[in-house]
Amino acid sequence: MDILVAAGEAEAEGIMRGVAELPAVAVTLAQGPTKTSVKTRAGLQIDVRVVRPDSWGAALVYFTGSKDHNIRLRALGVKRGLMI
């Protein structure tokens, strides 16, 4: 499961720490300033990412789209002089 959170840098550290400390978490697989991966006691892997609020929409498209979708979207953006 992927969870995307919009927050500023000051809040990100607390969010990452809070995720790792949830009672349902069995093990923290990775933890950094903007991404934490955990495995729950039920065996579900959860990846939580924090992005700036002004990047949330683009991040949502990126993290929920397939690899092929993202490549195609990026190509369309480049043709229009955009950075996606």
URVEN-V741924 format. One record per backbone hydrogen bond with DSSP energy under -0.5 kcal/mol. CO is the residue of the C=O (numbers start at 1). NH is the residue of the N-H. E is the energy in kcal/mol with one decimal. If there is no record, write none. Layout:
{{CO/NH/E} {CO/NH/E}}
This chain:
{{1/47/-2.9} {3/49/-2.6} {5/7/-0.6} {5/51/-2.7} {8/11/-0.6} {8/12/-1.7} {9/13/-1.0} {11/15/-2.0} {12/16/-2.7} {13/17/-2.4} {14/18/-2.5} {15/19/-2.3} {16/20/-1.8} {17/21/-1.4} {19/22/-1.4} {22/25/-1.8} {24/41/-2.6} {27/29/-0.6} {27/39/-2.7} {30/37/-2.7} {34/50/-2.4} {35/32/-2.0} {36/48/-3.1} {37/29/-2.3} {37/30/-1.7} {38/46/-2.8} {39/26/-2.7} {39/27/-1.8} {40/43/-1.8} {44/40/-2.7} {46/38/-2.7} {46/48/-0.5} {47/3/-3.0} {48/36/-2.3} {49/5/-2.9} {51/7/-2.4} {52/55/-2.0} {52/56/-0.6} {53/56/-0.9} {55/59/-2.6} {56/60/-2.6} {57/61/-2.0} {58/62/-2.4} {59/63/-3.1} {60/64/-1.4} {61/65/-1.3} {66/70/-2.5} {67/71/-2.3} {68/72/-2.4} {69/73/-2.7} {70/74/-2.4} {71/75/-2.2} {72/76/-2.2} {73/77/-2.1} {74/78/-2.4} {75/79/-1.9} {76/80/-0.9} {77/80/-0.6} {77/82/-3.3} {78/81/-1.6} {82/84/-0.6}}
